[in-house]
């Protein structure tokens, strides 16, 4: 067993996206700030309607997947395939842009708190032009596990605690993604195996927590992507008020990336073709 240490801290920067939604972006704040196979990680959260009411009107994507996890609030997804999905407290929407999709994500509330995350997961070259797809995952369909002092909500992938294997709502895939929401009770510890073949990070979004490496106790920064070093296990300890964190991991693709806004391909020529397809109405054809 080799405990993962802290390799890099990427504080989330305040910005806006869509029609003016306030967000905090860690991965993806610049195109050089990524963790293969993940392109972007946004945190959104506000009880001020002006921060989210404008939403994300219809816009295109190609070449990757978006995973939206709603902690609190209500947003409606609609796309050119005819999919409609109500994203509510605890739910997840997993959208595969593939060769092309046009969708919107619009708030269905005029007040209250809207809070959650959007993660962009890259696709390897052989999958970038596959048909678009969409999954609306309800909260009750996401497995929840309760190791001592903690709650693990496993959105994707496979984990194990105390020798018991756990499978998430989404499993498999060429990048073998792991996506878990971890809730730790005050001063509780949680140790989870994360295969050495996967790149991994934790994102502390509430409370205080430390990464234990066996020799050191490394404080984690709130609202920052804490990229982990090589190893095969993550060991966390919450502070006196408990902690809430995301654990995100995936198998690196190791291919060149060419990105132009919502389009992610492997070469500049493919991006130029994508732009031409979009202009001529062939992106989703």
Buried (B, 14 or more C-beta within 10 A) or exposed (E): EEBBBBBEBBEBEEEEBBEEBBBBBBBBBEEEBBBBBBBBBBBBBBEEBEBBBBBBEEBBBBBBBBBBBBBBBBBBBBBBBEBEBBBBEBBBBBBBBBBBBBBBBBBEEEEBEBBBBBBBBBBBBEBBBEEBBBBBBBBEEBBBBEBEBBBBBBBBBBBEBEEEEBEBBBEEBEBBBBBBBBBBBEBBBBBBBBBEEBBBBBBBBBBBBBBBBEEEEEEBBBBBBBBBBEBBBBBBBBBEEBBBBBBBBBBBBEBEBBBBEBBBBBEEEBBEBBBEBBEEEEBBE
